[in-house]
Amino acid sequence: LTEQRVALFGAGSAGCGIASLLQRAMMDAGLSESEARKRFFAVDRDGLLVEGMDVTESQLPFVQSRSDVAGWQLEKPGHIGLFDVMKNGKPTVLIGVSGQAGAFTEPVIRMMAQHVARPVIFPLSNPTSRSEATPDALMVWTDGRALIGTGSPFPPVPWHGKLVSIDQTNNSYIFPGVGLGVIAVDAKRVTDSMFMAAAKALAELSPAVRGEQRLLPHVDELRKVSIHVAVAVAKQAQIDGVAEKMGDNTLMERIRQTVWEPAYQDYELVKR
C-alpha cells in the first residue's frame, strides 16, 4: 500500500469515504498522513481537485497542491482531466464512483497501463448501465494485466482460451461478518478500526494473494468468509474498548453459538 498511487473518479461522499479508508490503511502500513494524502488524485466534474478550488470538507484532505502539478503536460490548458492524471500522476489504482458510463475510456486506460505492470481498476458505479467501463474492454486495453473489481455483476471474460472471473465488490463480503462479530461480543458501537479489520481480514482470503487472477473468494465461500471477518471484527472491538475482553476460545464459542445454522426439519409426505 505504501507504493500505491490512487486515482479516484467521482469525489462525492462514497469516493471520499473509500479514499479515507485507504489513506488510513496506508498510514497503518507506515506512511505519514501528509505522505498518504499526496498519493490520491481525486477527480470530480471540474477535473482534478487542487488548491484554490471550491471543495467540500470531505474532499479537502485529497486536494493536490498547485506546486505539485505545476509542471504537468495537459490536454487542455487550465483543466486537469482524468487522462492528464494518468499521464502525469501515473496512478497504480483507478476507482470509479461517478455514475458516468464509459468514463474510463480507451486512451485513459491505455495510458495507465503504460506505467503500471498490474493496473488495479475498479469501475464501481451501478447498475451495469452506469459502469465506468466494461471488464472485457479493460482486459483488452491492458493486455490482460488488469486486476478488476466491479460494482455491478458481469460475466467472466474470455481471455486467451480461459475464462477470467470478474468479481463484484459487494458488501455481502463484509457486512454479515461485521454484524456477526458485533453481536457475538455485544460491542457497544462499531468503530472505524473495526471496519478496517474487516477489510484486512477479507484481503487475507483474496485468491489474488496466491497469484490467481480472481480478486475475491467465490460466493460459495461466503459463510467461511463471514466467520473469518467476524473474528477480526470481534478482536478489534476488544482492542478499541467497546467490548469486554475474552480469550480466543471463548470468542470462537460465542461466534459458533451466534452464527445461524441452516438446519431444517425433515418432512414426510403423508397421503390421505
Accessible surface in RSA format (square Angstrom, percent):
REM  Atomic radii and reference values for relative SASA: ProtOr
REM  Chains: A
REM  Algorithm: Lee & Richards
REM  Probe-radius: 1.40
REM  Slices: 20
REM RES _ NUM      All-atoms   Total-Side   Main-Chain    Non-polar    All polar
REM                ABS   REL    ABS   REL    ABS   REL    ABS   REL    ABS   REL
RES LEU A   1    96.10  53.5  61.18  43.8  34.92  87.8  61.23  43.0  34.86  93.8
RES THR A   2    44.88  31.9  41.42  42.0   3.46   8.2  18.19  24.4  26.68  40.3
RES GLU A   3   132.79  76.2 124.93  94.5   7.86  18.7  42.38  82.0  90.41  73.8
RES GLN A   4    52.55  29.4  52.55  38.4   0.00   0.0  10.18  21.7  42.37  32.1
RES ARG A   5    70.11  29.4  70.11  35.7   0.00   0.0  24.86  34.0  45.26  27.4
RES VAL A   6     3.17   2.1   3.17   2.9   0.00   0.0   3.17   2.8   0.00   0.0
RES ALA A   7     0.00   0.0   0.00   0.0   0.00   0.0   0.00   0.0   0.00   0.0
RES LEU A   8     2.16   1.2   2.16   1.5   0.00   0.0   2.16   1.5   0.00   0.0
RES PHE A   9    29.82  14.9  29.82  18.5   0.00   0.0  29.82  18.1   0.00   0.0
RES GLY A  10     8.42  10.4   0.00   N/A   8.42  10.4   7.98  21.9   0.44   1.0
RES ALA A  11     0.90   0.8   0.02   0.0   0.88   2.0   0.02   0.0   0.88   2.3
RES GLY A  12    42.87  52.9   0.00   N/A  42.87  52.9  38.78 106.4   4.09   9.2
RES SER A  13   104.29  88.1  81.72 109.1  22.57  52.0  52.64 112.1  51.65  72.4
RES ALA A  14    61.72  56.7  46.89  72.4  14.82  33.7  59.29  83.5   2.42   6.4
RES GLY A  15     0.42   0.5   0.00   N/A   0.42   0.5   0.00   0.0   0.42   0.9
RES CYS A  16     4.60   3.5   4.15   4.6   0.45   1.1   3.10   7.9   1.50   1.6
RES GLY A  17    40.62  50.1   0.00   N/A  40.62  50.1  33.25  91.2   7.37  16.5
RES ILE A  18    49.63  28.2  44.35  33.0   5.28  12.7  48.40  34.9   1.23   3.3
RES ALA A  19     0.55   0.5   0.44   0.7   0.10   0.2   0.55   0.8   0.00   0.0
RES SER A  20    56.93  48.1  49.68  66.3   7.24  16.7  32.20  68.6  24.73  34.6
RES LEU A  21    68.84  38.3  65.49  46.9   3.35   8.4  68.29  48.0   0.55   1.5
RES LEU A  22    44.40  24.7  44.20  31.6   0.20   0.5  44.40  31.2   0.00   0.0
RES GLN A  23    17.17   9.6  17.17  12.6   0.00   0.0   2.72   5.8  14.45  11.0
RES ARG A  24    93.95  39.4  92.58  47.2   1.38   3.3  31.49  43.0  62.46  37.9
RES ALA A  25     9.48   8.7   8.11  12.5   1.37   3.1   8.11  11.4   1.37   3.6
RES MET A  26     0.16   0.1   0.16   0.1   0.00   0.0   0.16   0.1   0.00   0.0
RES MET A  27    68.92  35.7  54.38  36.0  14.54  34.6  50.48  42.9  18.44  24.4
RES ASP A  28    73.71  51.6  35.47  35.3  38.24  90.4  19.02  44.8  54.69  54.5
RES ALA A  29    55.49  51.0  21.14  32.6  34.35  78.1  33.32  46.9  22.17  58.7
RES GLY A  30    62.36  76.9   0.00   N/A  62.36  76.9  32.19  88.3  30.18  67.6
RES LEU A  31    29.48  16.4  22.32  16.0   7.16  18.0  22.46  15.8   7.02  18.9
RES SER A  32    52.95  44.7  41.07  54.8  11.88  27.4  49.22 104.8   3.74   5.2
RES GLU A  33    80.81  46.4  76.02  57.5   4.78  11.4  21.26  41.1  59.54  48.6
RES SER A  34    68.09  57.5  61.87  82.6   6.22  14.3  44.47  94.7  23.62  33.1
RES GLU A  35    87.73  50.4  83.61  63.3   4.12   9.8  30.88  59.7  56.85  46.4
RES ALA A  36     0.00   0.0   0.00   0.0   0.00   0.0   0.00   0.0   0.00   0.0
RES ARG A  37    93.34  39.2  89.51  45.6   3.83   9.1  19.55  26.7  73.80  44.7
RES LYS A  38   131.81  64.3 120.52  73.9  11.29  26.9  69.22  62.3  62.59  66.7
RES ARG A  39    63.41  26.6  62.60  31.9   0.80   1.9   8.61  11.8  54.79  33.2
RES PHE A  40     1.44   0.7   1.36   0.8   0.08   0.2   1.36   0.8   0.08   0.2
RES PHE A  41    13.76   6.9  13.76   8.5   0.00   0.0  13.76   8.3   0.00   0.0
RES ALA A  42     2.75   2.5   2.69   4.1   0.06   0.1   2.75   3.9   0.00   0.0
RES VAL A  43     3.34   2.2   3.18   2.9   0.16   0.4   3.18   2.8   0.16   0.4
RES ASP A  44    44.06  30.9  36.49  36.3   7.57  17.9   6.15  14.5  37.91  37.8
RES ARG A  45   213.01  89.4 175.39  89.4  37.62  89.6  66.65  91.1 146.37  88.7
RES ASP A  46    96.23  67.4  82.70  82.3  13.53  32.0  18.78  44.2  77.45  77.2
RES GLY A  47     2.43   3.0   0.00   N/A   2.43   3.0   1.92   5.3   0.51   1.1
RES LEU A  48     3.40   1.9   0.00   0.0   3.40   8.5   0.00   0.0   3.40   9.1
RES LEU A  49     6.05   3.4   6.05   4.3   0.00   0.0   6.05   4.2   0.00   0.0
RES VAL A  50     6.74   4.4   6.25   5.7   0.49   1.2   6.25   5.4   0.49   1.3
RES GLU A  51    89.64  51.5  85.80  64.9   3.84   9.1  34.16  66.1  55.48  45.3
RES GLY A  52    82.00 101.1   0.00   N/A  82.00 101.1  37.27 102.3  44.73 100.2
RES MET A  53    51.46  26.6  32.47  21.5  18.99  45.2  33.82  28.8  17.63  23.4
RES ASP A  54   152.43 106.8 113.75 113.2  38.68  91.5  45.34 106.7 107.08 106.8
RES VAL A  55    35.95  23.7  11.21  10.1  24.74  59.6  13.55  11.8  22.40  60.7
RES THR A  56    77.87  55.4  69.58  70.5   8.29  19.8  76.02 102.1   1.85   2.8
RES GLU A  57   158.03  90.7 141.06 106.7  16.97  40.4  58.72 113.6  99.31  81.1
RES SER A  58    57.35  48.5  44.04  58.8  13.32  30.7  42.78  91.1  14.57  20.4
RES GLN A  59    13.68   7.6  13.33   9.7   0.35   0.8   0.64   1.4  13.03   9.9
RES LEU A  60   110.68  61.6 103.41  74.0   7.26  18.3 103.41  72.6   7.26  19.6
RES PRO A  61    34.01  24.8  30.80  28.1   3.21  11.7  31.32  25.9   2.70  16.8
RES PHE A  62     3.42   1.7   2.37   1.5   1.04   2.7   3.20   1.9   0.21   0.6
RES VAL A  63    32.28  21.2   9.28   8.4  23.00  55.4   9.49   8.2  22.79  61.8
RES GLN A  64    10.87   6.1   8.40   6.1   2.47   5.9   3.00   6.4   7.87   6.0
RES SER A  65    28.74  24.3  25.02  33.4   3.71   8.6  22.95  48.9   5.78   8.1
RES ARG A  66   125.53  52.7 123.28  62.8   2.25   5.4  54.31  74.2  71.22  43.2
RES SER A  67    90.86  76.8  64.44  86.0  26.42  60.9  53.33 113.6  37.53  52.6
RES ASP A  68    70.27  49.2  46.61  46.4  23.66  55.9  17.88  42.1  52.39  52.3
RES VAL A  69    12.93   8.5   7.06   6.4   5.87  14.1   7.06   6.1   5.87  15.9
RES ALA A  70    82.93  76.3  45.26  69.8  37.67  85.7  55.19  77.7  27.74  73.5
RES GLY A  71    72.78  89.8   0.00   N/A  72.78  89.8  41.71 114.5  31.07  69.6
RES TRP A  72    42.89  17.2  26.29  12.7  16.61  39.0  16.40   8.7  26.50  43.0
RES GLN A  73   123.88  69.3 117.04  85.5   6.84  16.3  43.02  91.6  80.86  61.3
RES LEU A  74    54.95  30.6  25.07  17.9  29.88  75.1  26.84  18.9  28.11  75.6
RES GLU A  75   120.93  69.4  86.23  65.2  34.71  82.6  31.59  61.1  89.34  72.9
RES LYS A  76   144.19  70.3 143.08  87.8   1.11   2.6  86.10  77.5  58.08  61.9
RES PRO A  77   127.96  93.3 102.96  93.9  25.00  90.9 106.62  88.0  21.34 132.6
RES GLY A  78    84.31 104.0   0.00   N/A  84.31 104.0  42.85 117.6  41.45  92.8
RES HIS A  79    77.26  42.2  74.64  51.9   2.61   6.7  63.37  65.3  13.89  16.2
RES ILE A  80    20.92  11.9  17.93  13.4   2.99   7.2  17.93  12.9   2.99   8.1
RES GLY A  81    13.68  16.9   0.00   N/A  13.68  16.9  13.68  37.5   0.00   0.0
RES LEU A  82    15.60   8.7   9.23   6.6   6.37  16.0   9.23   6.5   6.37  17.1
RES PHE A  83    41.47  20.7  39.46  24.4   2.01   5.2  39.46  23.9   2.01   5.8
RES ASP A  84     3.68   2.6   3.68   3.7   0.00   0.0   0.00   0.0   3.68   3.7
RES VAL A  85     0.00   0.0   0.00   0.0   0.00   0.0   0.00   0.0   0.00   0.0
RES MET A  86     0.00   0.0   0.00   0.0   0.00   0.0   0.00   0.0   0.00   0.0
RES LYS A  87    76.09  37.1  71.27  43.7   4.82  11.5  32.41  29.2  43.69  46.5
RES ASN A  88    35.21  24.3  13.72  13.3  21.49  51.8   4.96  11.9  30.25  29.2
RES GLY A  89     9.30  11.5   0.00   N/A   9.30  11.5   4.03  11.1   5.27  11.8
RES LYS A  90    87.51  42.7  86.82  53.3   0.69   1.6  50.04  45.0  37.47  39.9
RES PRO A  91     0.02   0.0   0.01   0.0   0.01   0.0   0.01   0.0   0.01   0.1
RES THR A  92    18.30  13.0  18.22  18.5   0.08   0.2  18.22  24.5   0.08   0.1
RES VAL A  93    16.21  10.7  16.21  14.7   0.00   0.0  16.21  14.1   0.00   0.0
RES LEU A  94     0.00   0.0   0.00   0.0   0.00   0.0   0.00   0.0   0.00   0.0
RES ILE A  95     6.82   3.9   6.82   5.1   0.00   0.0   6.82   4.9   0.00   0.0
RES GLY A  96     0.00   0.0   0.00   N/A   0.00   0.0   0.00   0.0   0.00   0.0
RES VAL A  97    36.48  24.0  13.17  11.9  23.31  56.2  15.55  13.5  20.93  56.8
RES SER A  98    32.66  27.6   3.96   5.3  28.70  66.1   9.73  20.7  22.92  32.1
RES GLY A  99    21.56  26.6   0.00   N/A  21.56  26.6  16.49  45.2   5.07  11.4
RES GLN A 100    99.09  55.4  94.33  68.9   4.75  11.3  28.12  59.8  70.97  53.8
RES ALA A 101    65.74  60.4  37.09  57.2  28.65  65.2  37.18  52.4  28.56  75.6
RES GLY A 102    43.50  53.6   0.00   N/A  43.50  53.6  31.12  85.4  12.38  27.7
RES ALA A 103    21.04  19.3   3.51   5.4  17.53  39.9  14.31  20.2   6.73  17.8
RES PHE A 104     1.73   0.9   0.00   0.0   1.73   4.5   0.00   0.0   1.73   4.9
RES THR A 105    59.39  42.2  55.38  56.1   4.01   9.6  55.02  73.9   4.37   6.6
RES GLU A 106    70.97  40.7  68.48  51.8   2.49   5.9  14.30  27.7  56.66  46.3
RES PRO A 107    79.72  58.1  71.65  65.3   8.07  29.3  78.56  64.9   1.16   7.2
RES VAL A 108     8.79   5.8   8.79   8.0   0.00   0.0   8.79   7.6   0.00   0.0
RES ILE A 109     0.02   0.0   0.02   0.0   0.00   0.0   0.02   0.0   0.00   0.0
RES ARG A 110    93.46  39.2  91.21  46.5   2.24   5.3  40.80  55.8  52.66  31.9
RES MET A 111    26.19  13.6  25.89  17.1   0.29   0.7  24.15  20.5   2.04   2.7
RES MET A 112     0.95   0.5   0.23   0.2   0.72   1.7   0.95   0.8   0.00   0.0
RES ALA A 113     8.20   7.5   3.73   5.7   4.47  10.2   3.95   5.6   4.25  11.3
RES GLN A 114   131.01  73.3  90.61  66.2  40.40  96.2  37.93  80.7  93.08  70.6
RES HIS A 115    67.45  36.9  34.01  23.6  33.44  85.5  31.85  32.8  35.60  41.4
RES VAL A 116    15.07   9.9  10.11   9.2   4.96  11.9  13.93  12.1   1.13   3.1
RES ALA A 117    85.62  78.7  67.86 104.7  17.75  40.4  73.41 103.4  12.21  32.3
RES ARG A 118    99.10  41.6  92.34  47.1   6.76  16.1  57.18  78.1  41.92  25.4
RES PRO A 119     0.06   0.0   0.06   0.1   0.00   0.0   0.06   0.1   0.00   0.0
RES VAL A 120    32.81  21.6  32.81  29.7   0.00   0.0  32.81  28.5   0.00   0.0
RES ILE A 121     0.10   0.1   0.10   0.1   0.00   0.0   0.10   0.1   0.00   0.0
RES PHE A 122    38.99  19.5  38.99  24.1   0.00   0.0  38.99  23.6   0.00   0.0
RES PRO A 123     0.25   0.2   0.00   0.0   0.25   0.9   0.00   0.0   0.25   1.6
RES LEU A 124    31.86  17.7  25.05  17.9   6.82  17.1  25.05  17.6   6.82  18.3
RES SER A 125    10.75   9.1   3.12   4.2   7.63  17.6   9.27  19.7   1.48   2.1
RES ASN A 126    91.87  63.4  75.92  73.4  15.96  38.4   9.65  23.2  82.22  79.5
RES PRO A 127    84.25  61.4  79.66  72.6   4.59  16.7  84.22  69.5   0.02   0.1
RES THR A 128    64.13  45.6  56.03  56.8   8.10  19.3  43.48  58.4  20.65  31.2
RES SER A 129    87.62  74.0  60.99  81.4  26.63  61.3  59.13 125.9  28.49  39.9
RES ARG A 130   130.16  54.6 130.16  66.4   0.00   0.0  19.36  26.5 110.80  67.2
RES SER A 131     7.63   6.4   1.59   2.1   6.04  13.9   1.59   3.4   6.04   8.5
RES GLU A 132     0.00   0.0   0.00   0.0   0.00   0.0   0.00   0.0   0.00   0.0
RES ALA A 133     6.31   5.8   0.47   0.7   5.84  13.3   6.31   8.9   0.00   0.0
RES THR A 134    62.99  44.8  61.58  62.4   1.41   3.4  54.15  72.7   8.83  13.4
RES PRO A 135     2.76   2.0   2.76   2.5   0.00   0.0   2.76   2.3   0.00   0.0
RES ASP A 136    76.92  53.9  75.77  75.4   1.15   2.7  26.35  62.0  50.57  50.4
RES ALA A 137    21.04  19.3  16.11  24.9   4.93  11.2  21.04  29.6   0.00   0.0
RES LEU A 138     0.00   0.0   0.00   0.0   0.00   0.0   0.00   0.0   0.00   0.0
RES MET A 139     1.23   0.6   1.23   0.8   0.00   0.0   0.86   0.7   0.37   0.5
RES VAL A 140    78.36  51.6  75.46  68.3   2.90   7.0  75.55  65.6   2.81   7.6
RES TRP A 141    47.74  19.2  45.52  22.0   2.23   5.2  34.28  18.3  13.47  21.9
RES THR A 142     0.25   0.2   0.20   0.2   0.05   0.1   0.25   0.3   0.00   0.0
RES ASP A 143    93.94  65.8  79.42  79.1  14.52  34.3  22.04  51.9  71.90  71.7
RES GLY A 144    14.18  17.5   0.00   N/A  14.18  17.5   0.63   1.7  13.55  30.3
RES ARG A 145    77.30  32.5  73.99  37.7   3.31   7.9  49.97  68.3  27.33  16.6
RES ALA A 146     0.84   0.8   0.00   0.0   0.84   1.9   0.00   0.0   0.84   2.2
RES LEU A 147    24.78  13.8  24.46  17.5   0.31   0.8  24.78  17.4   0.00   0.0
RES ILE A 148     9.85   5.6   2.42   1.8   7.43  17.9   2.42   1.7   7.43  20.2
RES GLY A 149     0.00   0.0   0.00   N/A   0.00   0.0   0.00   0.0   0.00   0.0
RES THR A 150     0.12   0.1   0.12   0.1   0.00   0.0   0.05   0.1   0.07   0.1
RES GLY A 151    11.12  13.7   0.00   N/A  11.12  13.7   5.56  15.3   5.56  12.4
RES SER A 152     1.98   1.7   1.10   1.5   0.89   2.0   1.57   3.3   0.42   0.6
RES PRO A 153    93.52  68.2  81.77  74.5  11.74  42.7  84.07  69.4   9.45  58.7
RES PHE A 154    31.91  16.0  16.27  10.1  15.64  40.7  18.99  11.5  12.92  37.0
RES PRO A 155    99.10  72.2  90.34  82.3   8.76  31.8  97.07  80.1   2.02  12.6
RES PRO A 156    65.64  47.8  55.80  50.9   9.84  35.8  55.80  46.1   9.84  61.2
RES VAL A 157     9.26   6.1   8.77   7.9   0.49   1.2   9.26   8.0   0.00   0.0
RES PRO A 158    98.06  71.5  85.83  78.2  12.24  44.5  86.44  71.4  11.63  72.3
RES TRP A 159    59.66  23.9  54.63  26.4   5.03  11.8  48.60  25.9  11.06  17.9
RES HIS A 160   156.91  85.8 117.99  82.0  38.92  99.6  89.70  92.4  67.21  78.2
RES GLY A 161    86.61 106.8   0.00   N/A  86.61 106.8  44.19 121.3  42.42  95.0
RES LYS A 162   156.71  76.5 149.11  91.5   7.60  18.1  98.22  88.4  58.49  62.3
RES LEU A 163   125.18  69.7  96.85  69.3  28.33  71.2  96.85  68.0  28.33  76.2
RES VAL A 164    16.76  11.0  14.61  13.2   2.14   5.2  16.76  14.6   0.00   0.0
RES SER A 165    38.06  32.2  29.50  39.4   8.56  19.7   6.64  14.1  31.42  44.0
RES ILE A 166    16.76   9.5   1.83   1.4  14.93  36.0   1.83   1.3  14.93  40.5
RES ASP A 167     6.51   4.6   4.20   4.2   2.31   5.5   2.14   5.0   4.37   4.4
RES GLN A 168    52.77  29.5  45.80  33.5   6.97  16.6  11.34  24.1  41.43  31.4
RES THR A 169    48.51  34.5  23.68  24.0  24.83  59.2  23.09  31.0  25.41  38.4
RES ASN A 170    59.59  41.1  50.06  48.4   9.53  23.0  12.43  29.9  47.17  45.6
RES ASN A 171    91.90  63.4  81.25  78.5  10.65  25.6  19.59  47.2  72.31  69.9
RES SER A 172    40.30  34.1  36.09  48.2   4.21   9.7  31.63  67.3   8.68  12.2
RES TYR A 173     9.95   4.6   9.76   5.6   0.18   0.5   5.40   4.1   4.54   5.6
RES ILE A 174    29.94  17.0  29.94  22.3   0.00   0.0  29.94  21.6   0.00   0.0
RES PHE A 175   104.57  52.3  98.60  61.1   5.97  15.5  98.97  60.0   5.60  16.0
RES PRO A 176    68.75  50.1  50.78  46.3  17.96  65.3  63.13  52.1   5.62  34.9
RES GLY A 177     0.02   0.0   0.00   N/A   0.02   0.0   0.00   0.0   0.02   0.0
RES VAL A 178     8.85   5.8   8.85   8.0   0.00   0.0   8.85   7.7   0.00   0.0
RES GLY A 179    28.73  35.4   0.00   N/A  28.73  35.4  28.32  77.7   0.41   0.9
RES LEU A 180    19.18  10.7  14.34  10.3   4.84  12.2  17.25  12.1   1.92   5.2
RES GLY A 181     0.00   0.0   0.00   N/A   0.00   0.0   0.00   0.0   0.00   0.0
RES VAL A 182    28.22  18.6  28.00  25.3   0.23   0.5  28.08  24.4   0.14   0.4
RES ILE A 183   111.88  63.7 102.77  76.6   9.11  22.0 106.64  76.8   5.24  14.2
RES ALA A 184     3.15   2.9   0.00   0.0   3.15   7.2   0.89   1.3   2.26   6.0
RES VAL A 185     0.90   0.6   0.00   0.0   0.90   2.2   0.00   0.0   0.90   2.4
RES ASP A 186   103.90  72.8  86.04  85.6  17.86  42.2  33.33  78.4  70.57  70.4
RES ALA A 187    16.23  14.9   0.00   0.0  16.23  36.9   0.00   0.0  16.23  43.0
RES LYS A 188   167.02  81.5 128.75  79.0  38.28  91.1 105.25  94.7  61.78  65.8
RES ARG A 189   149.60  62.8 140.93  71.8   8.66  20.6  57.84  79.1  91.76  55.6
RES VAL A 190    61.78  40.7  38.95  35.3  22.83  55.0  38.95  33.8  22.83  61.9
RES THR A 191    16.40  11.7  14.46  14.7   1.93   4.6  16.40  22.0   0.00   0.0
RES ASP A 192   108.79  76.2 102.75 102.3   6.04  14.3  22.07  51.9  86.73  86.5
RES SER A 193    22.93  19.4  20.63  27.5   2.30   5.3   4.21   9.0  18.72  26.2
RES MET A 194     0.60   0.3   0.39   0.3   0.21   0.5   0.60   0.5   0.00   0.0
RES PHE A 195    67.19  33.6  64.48  39.9   2.71   7.0  64.48  39.1   2.71   7.7
RES MET A 196    11.69   6.1  11.69   7.7   0.00   0.0   8.24   7.0   3.45   4.6
RES ALA A 197    15.29  14.1   8.32  12.8   6.98  15.9  13.93  19.6   1.36   3.6
RES ALA A 198     0.00   0.0   0.00   0.0   0.00   0.0   0.00   0.0   0.00   0.0
RES ALA A 199    35.78  32.9  29.40  45.4   6.38  14.5  30.96  43.6   4.82  12.8
RES LYS A 200    91.74  44.8  88.78  54.5   2.95   7.0  63.76  57.4  27.98  29.8
RES ALA A 201     3.76   3.5   2.09   3.2   1.67   3.8   3.36   4.7   0.40   1.1
RES LEU A 202    20.92  11.6  20.83  14.9   0.09   0.2  20.83  14.6   0.09   0.2
RES ALA A 203    55.48  51.0  47.77  73.7   7.72  17.6  54.55  76.8   0.94   2.5
RES GLU A 204   115.06  66.1  89.04  67.4  26.01  61.9  43.40  83.9  71.66  58.5
RES LEU A 205    37.51  20.9  32.57  23.3   4.94  12.4  33.62  23.6   3.90  10.5
RES SER A 206    10.42   8.8  10.29  13.7   0.13   0.3   8.86  18.9   1.57   2.2
RES PRO A 207     7.18   5.2   7.18   6.5   0.00   0.0   7.18   5.9   0.00   0.0
RES ALA A 208    29.26  26.9  13.16  20.3  16.10  36.6  13.51  19.0  15.74  41.7
RES VAL A 209   110.08  72.4  76.76  69.5  33.32  80.3  84.96  73.8  25.12  68.1
RES ARG A 210   152.96  64.2 117.05  59.7  35.91  85.5  72.44  99.0  80.52  48.8
RES GLY A 211    70.75  87.3   0.00   N/A  70.75  87.3  36.25  99.5  34.50  77.3
RES GLU A 212    83.86  48.1  76.02  57.5   7.84  18.7  37.49  72.5  46.37  37.9
RES GLN A 213    65.95  36.9  53.46  39.1  12.49  29.7  25.13  53.5  40.82  31.0
RES ARG A 214    56.16  23.6  54.14  27.6   2.02   4.8  21.94  30.0  34.22  20.7
RES LEU A 215    23.50  13.1  22.15  15.8   1.35   3.4  22.15  15.6   1.35   3.6
RES LEU A 216    14.77   8.2  14.77  10.6   0.00   0.0  14.77  10.4   0.00   0.0
RES PRO A 217     2.96   2.2   2.35   2.1   0.61   2.2   2.96   2.4   0.00   0.0
RES HIS A 218    75.77  41.4  74.87  52.0   0.91   2.3  44.34  45.7  31.44  36.6
RES VAL A 219    86.58  57.0  77.74  70.4   8.83  21.3  77.81  67.6   8.77  23.8
RES ASP A 220   122.95  86.1  88.42  88.0  34.54  81.7  32.94  77.5  90.01  89.8
RES GLU A 221    66.22  38.0  62.22  47.1   4.00   9.5  28.02  54.2  38.21  31.2
RES LEU A 222    42.95  23.9  42.49  30.4   0.46   1.2  42.64  29.9   0.32   0.9
RES ARG A 223   102.62  43.1  92.88  47.3   9.74  23.2  66.42  90.8  36.20  21.9
RES LYS A 224   118.54  57.8 111.59  68.5   6.95  16.6  75.88  68.3  42.66  45.4
RES VAL A 225     0.08   0.1   0.08   0.1   0.00   0.0   0.08   0.1   0.00   0.0
RES SER A 226    15.01  12.7  15.01  20.0   0.00   0.0  10.51  22.4   4.50   6.3
RES ILE A 227    52.48  29.9  52.48  39.1   0.00   0.0  52.48  37.8   0.00   0.0
RES HIS A 228    62.47  34.1  57.05  39.7   5.42  13.9  41.04  42.3  21.43  24.9
RES VAL A 229     0.00   0.0   0.00   0.0   0.00   0.0   0.00   0.0   0.00   0.0
RES ALA A 230     0.00   0.0   0.00   0.0   0.00   0.0   0.00   0.0   0.00   0.0
RES VAL A 231    26.67  17.6  26.67  24.1   0.00   0.0  26.67  23.2   0.00   0.0
RES ALA A 232    25.78  23.7  17.40  26.9   8.37  19.1  23.52  33.1   2.26   6.0
RES VAL A 233     0.05   0.0   0.05   0.0   0.00   0.0   0.05   0.0   0.00   0.0
RES ALA A 234     0.08   0.1   0.00   0.0   0.08   0.2   0.08   0.1   0.00   0.0
RES LYS A 235    85.43  41.7  83.49  51.2   1.94   4.6  44.33  39.9  41.10  43.8
RES GLN A 236    36.73  20.5  36.05  26.3   0.68   1.6   1.36   2.9  35.37  26.8
RES ALA A 237     0.07   0.1   0.07   0.1   0.00   0.0   0.07   0.1   0.00   0.0
RES GLN A 238    16.73   9.4  15.07  11.0   1.66   3.9   5.45  11.6  11.28   8.6
RES ILE A 239   123.99  70.6  99.34  74.0  24.66  59.4 101.07  72.8  22.93  62.2
RES ASP A 240    50.11  35.1  18.74  18.6  31.37  74.2  14.65  34.5  35.46  35.4
RES GLY A 241    56.93  70.2   0.00   N/A  56.93  70.2  29.58  81.2  27.35  61.3
RES VAL A 242    13.24   8.7  13.10  11.9   0.14   0.3  13.24  11.5   0.00   0.0
RES ALA A 243     8.79   8.1   0.00   0.0   8.79  20.0   2.13   3.0   6.66  17.6
RES GLU A 244   102.71  59.0  88.00  66.6  14.72  35.0  42.35  81.9  60.37  49.3
RES LYS A 245   151.99  74.2 129.39  79.4  22.60  53.8 109.15  98.2  42.84  45.6
RES MET A 246    34.14  17.7   6.66   4.4  27.48  65.4  19.47  16.6  14.67  19.4
RES GLY A 247    46.08  56.8   0.00   N/A  46.08  56.8  36.20  99.3   9.88  22.1
RES ASP A 248    89.88  63.0  82.62  82.2   7.26  17.2  27.62  65.0  62.26  62.1
RES ASN A 249   133.91  92.3 124.69 120.5   9.22  22.2  34.32  82.6  99.59  96.3
RES THR A 250    67.50  48.0  62.31  63.2   5.19  12.4  35.17  47.2  32.33  48.9
RES LEU A 251     1.43   0.8   1.43   1.0   0.00   0.0   1.43   1.0   0.00   0.0
RES MET A 252    87.44  45.3  85.38  56.5   2.06   4.9  78.74  66.9   8.71  11.5
RES GLU A 253    68.78  39.5  66.31  50.2   2.47   5.9  39.53  76.5  29.26  23.9
RES ARG A 254    65.15  27.4  64.57  32.9   0.58   1.4  24.35  33.3  40.80  24.7
RES ILE A 255     2.32   1.3   2.32   1.7   0.00   0.0   2.32   1.7   0.00   0.0
RES ARG A 256   144.57  60.7 135.13  68.9   9.44  22.5  64.76  88.5  79.81  48.4
RES GLN A 257   121.91  68.2  87.29  63.8  34.61  82.4  30.04  63.9  91.86  69.7
RES THR A 258    50.74  36.1  24.77  25.1  25.97  61.9  19.68  26.4  31.06  47.0
RES VAL A 259    27.59  18.2  18.90  17.1   8.68  20.9  20.60  17.9   6.99  18.9
RES TRP A 260   167.99  67.4 158.20  76.6   9.79  23.0 140.28  74.8  27.71  45.0
RES GLU A 261   105.16  60.4  92.66  70.1  12.50  29.8  46.86  90.6  58.31  47.6
RES PRO A 262    63.76  46.5  46.45  42.3  17.32  62.9  47.35  39.1  16.41 102.0
RES ALA A 263    90.76  83.4  58.26  89.9  32.50  73.9  65.07  91.6  25.68  68.0
RES TYR A 264   174.24  81.3 142.83  81.3  31.41  81.7 120.81  90.8  53.43  65.9
RES GLN A 265   140.90  78.8 121.72  89.0  19.17  45.7  35.38  75.3 105.52  80.0
RES ASP A 266   136.69  95.7 114.88 114.3  21.81  51.6  38.42  90.4  98.27  98.0
RES TYR A 267   196.07  91.5 158.57  90.2  37.51  97.6 120.80  90.8  75.28  92.8
RES GLU A 268   149.54  85.9 125.32  94.8  24.22  57.7  45.79  88.6 103.75  84.7
RES LEU A 269   154.84  86.2 125.33  89.7  29.51  74.2 130.42  91.6  24.42  65.7
RES VAL A 270   116.24  76.5  95.23  86.2  21.01  50.6  98.11  85.2  18.14  49.2
RES LYS A 271   181.89  88.7 151.98  93.2  29.91  71.2  99.33  89.4  82.56  87.9
RES ARG A 272   282.12 118.5 205.10 104.6  77.03 183.4 110.44 150.9 171.68 104.1
END  Absolute sums over single chains surface
CHAIN  1 A    14836.7      11733.8       3102.9       8396.2       6440.5
END  Absolute sums over all chains
TOTAL         14836.7      11733.8       3102.9       8396.2       6440.5
